[in-house]
Amino acid sequence: MQVSLSGHYGYKRLLRTAVPSIVTMLFASIYSIVDGFFVSNFVGATAFSAINMASPFLMLIGSLGMMFGSGGSALVSKAMGRGHRKRANEIFSKIIREAAISGILFSVLMFILFPTIIDSCGAKGEFARLTVSYGRICLLGIPAFIITIAFQSLYMTAEKPTLGTMVTAISGIMNVGLDALFIIGFGWGVEGAAIATVTSHLAAMLFPLIYFSSDRNNSALQLTHSNISYGYILKACTNGLSEYVGNVSLSVVSICYNYQLIRLIGPDGVAAYGILLYIGFIFAAIFIGYNLTVNPIIGYNYGADDKVELRSLLRHSLIITGVIGTGLTILSECTSSLCARIFVGYDAELTALTTHAIRLYMISFMICGINMFVSTWFTGLNNGIVSAVAAFSRTLLFELGCVFILPELFGVDGIWVAVDFADLFALILSIGLLLGYRKRYGY
């Protein structure tokens, strides 16, 4: 599927163009759940806890790919919108190169410090050993993961969104197949899961590197020699800061959720919250996929100084994300019991707790898509600071505050509705930012 960043984007064209990116992110979210399924059911609860212990630290580095990709996409598409194709290719090439270098440096540092970090978190014995073993193997593939994530944001900018879907589908199926082979067939445990993950990351990295360097590349972008200054990389990182902050904040907030749930409910509360995150990953993937699509389109029209199209993109996107969010909330309310039974149907009490939690927690999706889009909107306008403020306030400031304050007012239900209140406060902030910067950008 070949797309063009130029021209008018109405509802039909926006949705049609966003489908590949949405499918890509849905695949990625579902595959992460499948990984947990294999480890939990065929290795054991301790191993499952180990990969969940390691994952936030891996994502802390892996999120750099989203920062380079999303921020770079806005910068590259802006150059394309101004007709500077050569400059766009140079920025594109520099971003991929620096993403790789950053990934290697941070992965080596984390590899060295990982045992100490895990020990300081209180992990002991076999649990600590499995966590360190899984994490260190996965760290070998983190540079490839960072490059892969950066490319996912740039496929749309290259006007080839279906390439991202294809790469994600192939690498995801490879990951699932290797999980089954290494864990069930060879009995390699968490080490097998880690090797499967690293192998799939390498495969997902090699394809775009080869394609964008090839003479057969017919996309809008080409990997080439680049001598541009590091100022462009700094600008790309600033643009994509909100995406990085959002991912880091999610890890911090999750830790605080678990702390409160253990204090008020116990292990069942943590289990229920884990299921909420699984469902949330799938729902959020739809908004992330849409935002990956619209980000370079915003950047292109900003570069072209097409204020009429910018106004149209803003209006259409707010309506699209609002309608999708409402639909997802209704869906979650209708299927809450079914979702709970799929994961914990063997425990009636936990099923009831999870069903109740889903019905309260998922109300937030009615408006969270709008808040996520507003952050993307300012990224596309090359205003990474405002984008980061929107993302940081929503995920860390508002939600973290609500997690600790609302349980004192409403008991356990205060935890489940914390995200609802946080997104409501974030919506007020989003409206204020849109209105406050309207004159500056002319939308």
C-alpha positions in Angstrom: 0.0 0.0 0.0 1.5 3.3 -1.1 0.2 6.5 0.5 1.0 10.2 0.2 1.3 12.6 3.0 0.0 15.4 0.8 -3.6 16.1 -0.1 -6.8 16.3 1.9 -7.5 13.8 4.6 -11.1 13.3 5.3 -12.6 10.7 7.7 -12.5 7.9 5.1 -8.9 8.5 4.0 -7.6 8.9 7.6 -9.2 5.7 8.7 -8.1 3.7 5.6 -4.6 5.0 5.9 -4.5 4.3 9.7 -5.5 0.6 9.4 -2.0 -0.8 8.7 -0.5 1.0 11.7 -3.4 0.0 14.0 -3.2 -3.6 12.9 0.6 -3.5 13.5 0.2 -2.2 17.1 -2.6 -4.7 17.8 -0.3 -7.5 16.7 2.4 -6.2 18.9 0.1 -6.0 22.0 -1.4 -9.4 21.4 2.0 -11.0 21.0 3.2 -9.6 24.3 0.2 -11.3 26.0 1.0 -14.6 24.2 4.6 -14.5 25.6 3.2 -14.3 29.1 0.8 -17.2 28.4 3.6 -19.5 27.4 5.9 -18.7 30.3 3.1 -18.8 32.9 1.5 -22.0 31.7 4.6 -24.0 30.8 7.4 -22.7 33.0 5.7 -21.6 36.2 4.5 -18.7 38.3 8.0 -17.8 39.5 9.3 -17.5 35.9 6.2 -15.5 35.0 7.0 -13.1 37.8 10.6 -12.9 36.7 9.8 -11.7 33.2 7.4 -9.2 34.6 10.1 -8.0 37.0 12.6 -7.5 34.2 10.2 -6.0 31.6 9.9 -2.5 33.0 13.7 -2.1 33.0 13.9 -3.4 29.4 11.2 -1.0 28.3 13.0 1.9 30.0 15.6 1.5 27.3 13.4 0.2 24.5 11.2 3.3 24.7 14.1 5.2 23.2 13.0 3.8 19.9 9.6 5.5 20.2 11.3 8.8 21.1 13.7 8.7 18.1 10.9 7.4 15.8 8.0 9.7 16.7 10.2 12.8 17.1 12.1 12.0 14.0 9.0 11.3 12.0 7.7 14.8 12.7 11.0 16.3 11.7 11.4 14.3 8.5 7.8 14.9 7.4 8.2 18.6 8.0 11.2 18.7 5.7 9.3 16.7 3.1 6.4 19.2 3.4 8.8 22.0 2.6 10.1 20.0 -0.5 13.5 19.3 1.1 13.7 15.6 0.1 17.5 15.3 0.4 17.5 16.8 3.9 14.6 14.5 4.9 16.7 11.4 3.9 19.7 12.7 5.8 17.6 13.3 8.9 16.0 9.9 8.5 19.4 8.2 8.2 21.0 10.1 11.1 18.0 9.1 13.4 18.4 5.4 12.7 22.1 5.6 13.2 21.9 7.4 16.5 19.1 5.2 17.7 21.4 2.2 17.1 24.3 3.8 18.9 22.2 4.9 21.9 20.7 1.4 22.1 24.1 -0.3 22.3 25.4 2.1 24.9 22.5 1.9 27.2 22.1 -1.8 26.8 25.8 -2.4 27.8 25.3 -0.2 30.8 22.2 -2.0 31.9 23.7 -5.4 31.3 26.5 -4.6 33.7 24.3 -3.0 36.4 21.3 -5.4 36.0 22.2 -7.9 38.8 22.7 -5.0 41.3 19.5 -3.3 40.3 17.5 -6.5 40.7 19.1 -7.2 44.1 18.3 -3.7 45.3 14.6 -4.3 44.3 14.5 -7.1 46.9 14.5 -10.1 44.5 16.3 -13.1 46.0 17.2 -16.7 45.2 15.7 -18.5 42.2 13.4 -15.5 41.4 16.4 -13.2 41.2 18.4 -15.6 39.1 15.6 -16.1 36.6 15.0 -12.3 36.4 18.7 -11.6 35.7 19.0 -14.4 33.2 16.0 -13.4 31.2 16.8 -9.7 31.4 20.4 -10.0 30.3 19.6 -12.2 27.3 16.9 -9.7 26.2 19.3 -6.8 26.6 21.4 -8.3 23.8 18.4 -7.7 21.5 17.4 -4.3 22.8 19.4 -2.3 20.3 17.6 -4.2 17.5 14.2 -3.5 19.3 15.0 0.2 19.5 15.7 0.4 15.7 12.6 -1.7 15.0 10.4 0.7 17.0 12.0 3.7 15.4 11.2 2.3 12.0 7.6 1.6 13.0 7.0 5.4 13.4 8.8 6.1 10.1 7.1 3.6 7.8 4.1 6.0 7.4 6.5 8.9 6.8 8.1 6.8 4.1 4.5 6.4 2.7 4.7 2.6 3.2 2.6 1.8 6.3 1.9 -1.8 5.3 5.5 -2.6 5.5 5.3 -2.1 9.2 2.3 -4.4 9.5 4.1 -7.1 7.5 7.3 -6.9 9.5 5.4 -7.0 12.8 3.2 -9.9 11.7 6.2 -12.0 10.6 8.4 -11.2 13.6 5.5 -11.8 16.0 4.6 -15.2 14.5 8.3 -16.1 14.6 8.3 -15.1 18.3 5.3 -17.2 19.1 6.6 -20.2 17.2 10.0 -20.0 18.8 8.4 -19.6 22.2 6.6 -22.9 21.7 9.7 -24.6 20.3 12.2 -23.4 23.0 9.9 -23.5 26.0 7.7 -26.5 25.3 9.9 -28.5 22.9 13.4 -27.9 24.3 12.4 -27.0 27.9 14.7 -23.9 28.0 12.4 -22.0 30.3 12.8 -18.2 30.6 16.0 -18.4 28.7 14.1 -19.9 25.8 11.6 -17.1 25.9 14.3 -14.5 25.9 16.1 -16.1 23.0 12.9 -16.2 21.0 12.3 -12.5 21.8 15.9 -11.5 20.7 15.6 -13.5 17.5 12.3 -11.9 16.5 13.8 -8.4 17.2 16.8 -9.1 15.0 14.5 -10.3 12.2 12.3 -7.2 12.5 15.4 -4.9 12.4 17.1 -6.5 9.4 14.3 -6.2 7.0 13.9 -2.4 7.0 17.7 -1.8 7.1 18.0 -3.9 4.0 14.9 -2.5 2.3 15.7 1.2 2.9 19.3 0.7 1.8 18.3 -1.2 -1.4 18.1 0.1 -5.0 14.7 -1.5 -5.1 13.4 0.8 -2.4 10.5 2.8 -4.0 9.4 4.5 -0.8 9.7 8.2 0.0 12.8 7.7 2.1 16.2 6.2 1.6 19.0 5.4 4.0 22.0 7.4 2.9 25.2 9.0 4.1 24.4 11.9 6.4 26.6 14.8 7.6 23.8 16.8 9.2 24.5 18.3 12.7 23.4 16.8 16.0 21.0 19.6 16.4 18.6 17.7 14.3 18.9 14.7 16.6 18.4 16.9 19.6 15.3 18.3 18.0 14.0 14.9 17.1 14.5 13.7 20.7 12.8 16.8 22.0 9.8 16.2 19.7 9.6 12.6 20.8 10.1 13.3 24.5 6.4 12.9 25.3 6.4 9.3 23.9 9.4 8.4 26.0 8.0 10.1 29.1 4.7 8.4 28.6 6.3 4.9 28.6 8.6 5.6 31.5 5.7 7.1 33.5 3.6 4.0 32.8 6.2 1.8 34.5 6.4 4.1 37.6 2.6 4.3 37.9 2.3 0.5 37.6 4.7 0.1 40.5 2.6 2.5 42.6 -0.7 0.7 41.6 0.7 -2.6 42.8 1.9 -1.1 46.0 -1.5 0.3 46.8 -3.3 -2.9 45.8 -1.1 -5.1 47.9 -1.7 -2.8 50.9 -5.5 -2.7 50.4 -6.4 -6.0 48.8 -3.4 -8.3 48.5 -2.1 -10.5 45.6 -5.6 -10.7 44.1 -5.6 -7.0 43.5 -2.3 -7.2 41.6 -3.6 -10.1 39.5 -6.7 -8.1 38.6 -4.6 -5.0 37.7 -2.5 -7.2 35.5 -5.6 -8.2 33.5 -6.6 -4.5 33.2 -3.2 -3.7 31.7 -3.6 -6.6 29.2 -6.9 -5.2 28.0 -5.6 -1.7 28.2 -2.6 -2.6 26.0 -5.0 -3.9 23.3 -7.3 -0.8 23.4 -4.4 1.7 23.6 -2.8 0.0 20.6 -5.7 1.3 18.4 -5.0 4.9 19.5 -1.2 4.5 19.2 -1.6 3.1 15.7 -3.8 6.0 14.6 -1.4 8.5 16.1 1.6 6.9 14.3 -0.3 7.5 11.1 -1.5 11.1 11.7 1.8 12.3 13.2 3.7 12.6 9.9 0.7 14.0 8.2 0.5 16.8 10.7 4.2 17.4 10.4 4.0 17.5 6.5 1.2 20.0 6.5 2.9 22.1 9.2 6.0 22.2 7.0 3.8 23.1 4.0 2.1 25.8 6.1 -1.3 24.4 5.1 -3.4 25.8 8.0 -6.7 24.8 6.4 -5.6 21.1 6.3 -4.3 21.3 9.8 -7.6 22.6 11.1 -9.3 19.7 9.3 -6.9 17.1 10.7 -7.5 18.4 14.2 -11.3 18.4 13.9 -11.5 14.9 12.3 -9.0 13.4 14.7 -10.8 14.6 17.8 -14.0 13.2 16.5 -12.5 9.9 15.4 -10.7 9.3 18.7 -13.7 10.3 20.7 -16.0 7.9 18.8 -13.5 5.0 19.0 -13.0 5.6 22.7 -16.7 5.5 23.4 -17.1 2.3 21.4 -14.2 0.7 23.3 -15.7 1.7 26.7 -19.1 0.2 25.7 -17.4 -3.0 24.5 -15.4 -3.4 27.7 -18.6 -2.9 29.8 -20.4 -5.6 27.8 -17.5 -8.1 27.9 -16.0 -7.4 31.3 -17.2 -10.7 32.8 -16.0 -12.7 29.7 -12.5 -11.0 29.8 -12.2 -11.8 33.5 -13.1 -15.5 33.0 -10.6 -15.9 30.2 -7.7 -15.1 32.5 -8.9 -16.1 36.0 -12.1 -18.1 35.5 -10.8 -20.8 37.9 -11.3 -18.4 40.8 -14.9 -17.1 41.3 -13.9 -14.4 43.8 -11.1 -13.1 41.7 -13.3 -13.2 38.6 -15.9 -11.0 40.4 -13.2 -8.6 41.6 -11.7 -8.3 38.1 -15.1 -7.9 36.4 -15.9 -5.0 38.8 -12.5 -3.5 38.2 -12.8 -3.6 34.4 -16.2 -1.8 34.5 -14.7 1.1 36.5 -11.2 1.3 35.0 -12.2 1.1 31.3 -14.5 4.2 31.5 -11.3 6.1 31.0 -11.0 5.0 27.3 -13.9 7.2 26.5 -11.6 10.2 26.7 -8.0 8.9 26.9 -7.7 8.6 23.1 -8.4 12.3 22.8 -5.6 13.1 25.4 -3.2 10.7 23.6 -3.9 12.5 20.3 -3.4 16.0 21.7 0.2 14.9 22.7 0.7 13.6 19.2 -0.7 16.8 17.7 2.0 18.9 19.3 4.7 16.3 18.4 3.6 16.7 14.8 3.8 20.5 15.2 7.4 20.0 16.3 6.6 21.3 19.8 8.0 18.4 21.9 8.0 20.4 25.1 4.2 21.0 25.1 3.7 17.4 23.9 5.7 16.1 26.8 3.8 18.3 29.3 0.5 16.8 28.1 1.9 13.2 28.3 3.7 13.7 31.6 0.7 15.4 33.3 -1.8 12.7 32.2 0.3 9.6 33.0 2.5 10.6 36.0 1.2 13.7 37.7 -2.6 13.2 37.5 -2.8 9.4 37.7 -0.1 9.0 40.3 -1.8 11.6 42.5 -5.2 9.9 42.1 -3.8 6.5 42.9 -2.8 7.7 46.4 -5.5 10.2 47.1 -8.8 8.6 45.8 -8.5 5.3 47.9 -8.5 7.5 51.0 -11.9 8.9 49.8 -13.6 5.9 48.1 -11.7 2.9 49.4 -10.6 0.2 47.0 -12.8 1.6 44.2 -10.7 4.7 44.4 -7.9 2.8 42.8 -10.0 1.5 39.9 -11.4 5.0 39.1 -8.0 6.8 39.5 -7.3 6.6 35.8 -10.8 7.9 35.0 -10.3 11.0 37.1 -6.7 11.4 35.8 -8.0 11.4 32.2 -10.7 13.9 33.0 -8.1 16.3 34.5 -5.9 15.6 31.4 -8.8 16.4 29.1 -9.2 19.8 30.7 -5.5 20.4 30.3 -5.6 19.2 26.6 -8.4 21.6 25.8 -6.5 24.4 27.5 -3.3 23.6 25.4 -5.2 23.4 22.1 -6.9 26.8 22.8 -3.7 28.4 24.1 -1.6 27.5 21.1 -4.4 28.0 18.5 -3.3 31.5 17.4 0.4 30.5 17.3 -0.1 27.7 14.8 -3.2 29.0 13.1 -5.4 25.9 13.4 
